[in-house]
Amino acid sequence: MPAHVPAEVRVDEQDIRLLPKAEVHVHLEGTFALVDLLRLAKENDVLLPGPAATIFDVSTHDAFAMPEVTTGGTGRGVGGAGLTGFLRFLDWQCGLVRTPEQAARIAYAFAARQTASGIRYSDVIVNPTHWSAWRGREIALMEALAAGFDEAEQDGLCATGIAYSLLRTQTAVEAEDVVRDLVQHRPRRVVALSVDGDEKTSGRTGEKFRAAFRAAEAAGLHRTVHAGESSGPEGVWDALDHLHAERIDHGVRSIEDEVLVRRLTDEGIPLDLCPRSNITLGVYPDWASHPLPRLVEAGVRVTINTDDPAPLACTLDEDWAVAATVFGYDLTDLAGFAAESIRASFADDDLKRDLLAELARVAEPEAVP
Ligand SMILES: [Zn+2]
């Protein structure tokens, strides 16, 4: 066993699943199960890029590892071996979703997957630039996904709000057009504007999207921004100053800037952390080096999320169990994280109140202040 994984398992995953909680940093594009992919490929008469058993191991996909850039696939996350293939894989996979029924089925499957981890509400990030069949019909994609989320909720599965995500390489005009469409059509379940994409290749983009985010804010949409992962603290400053972000997706590298940590604490801005994703993409070498506990100790609000659980081969309950083991958290601490996830979410106030009350019944009372 590697030295950084303590042998003692502190909290049972079943106990974690029983905690009502929210997940607020998860990409719909990163949740397609193998069975969904196989069915979509069959329906579209498309060959898999490789053996089904290794479909998520994009390093084995020669077709995806080619250096040319496909449209819409400039991606998110940090650079490094396998990222280009991963992002091309997302484009290929989302390109298989071509009908409203297929989109609704993916949405329903997402809600079922979340529910299995004890997640009762999700803010799911959807970046339509990956969904090539819906180019120019992005509002119709939102409606098709909403139909699947509706059916899921009627069946007792996790409730879901959509964070509509811009790709960082889109232009200012494209971003403003997206917001104009959202404000005009008000697609159901779209609760927030988001931006994702690799800040290493696109540079600082806060100024570029300022007008789009201000228009979203004026229209009552929430704002969440990927920053402080592939960028340093300056990306987080830009997200706060230019985009009026209410939450930061990742934001881990805020730990490098004391003044920024103080601002996050003073303003109560949550960081939507995804430790496994950071470790897989090489932002930190291992769990023990991850700044999650240091951010908590500094008083920053944090949530613990999966980012792209299907290709990362993880679930939220498993990752919370790892966090408990590595960082020494007990079930009461995890109930505190569950409470924070609900409060940080963009769920409506009634649902937040109900989930917090339910959590207080399940957990130790002092865990849910
Ligand atoms: Zn993300």
Residues whose N, C-alpha, C, O or C-beta is under 5 A from the ligand:
A	BS01	ZN	D307
